Amino acid sequence: MIKITDDTVREGLTALVKEFGEDFVYSKGLTNSCLYVRNGEPDCIVGKFLAAQGVPLERLKAADDSIYGTPASELLTQLEREGVLTASDGAYDVLCGVQFRQDQYHTWGVAVSEALSNID
């Protein structure tokens, strides 16, 4: 089982900002929708984070297959129920917060910084 702690989420999201740049803004692409997986690769910040932690891409892709997509809050709850992962309350809040900010076209630097303020 994957354990996502406050430290895990802080380190993982900070690494993604470093990799993509603080000014990176997530693009919804031609479908105008946020996806955990696009073209067989992790896509949004939460998709990239969860894939890096070991959540199978097939499972993340399944979350994209619902009509309106699956918000991070619901996906994390599903993954916990399925025994895939456990997430601390802080990590849960940060992942939900960073997804919301990303989807509002905040840069990843701002999205992560603001979301992490909940556990710092």
Sequence and secondary structure as in RCSB ss.txt:
>XXXX:A:sequence
MIKITDDTVREGLTALVKEFGEDFVYSKGLTNSCLYVRNGEPDCIVGKFLAAQGVPLERLKAADDSIYGTPASEL
LTQLEREGVLTASDGAYDVLCGVQFRQDQYHTWGVAVSEALSNID
>XXXX:A:secstr
 EEE HHHHHHHHHHHHHHH TT     TTTTS  SEETTEE SHHHHHHHHHT  HHHHHHHHTSTT   HHHH
HHHHHHTTSEEE HHHHHHHHHHHHHHHTT  HHHHHHHHHTTT 
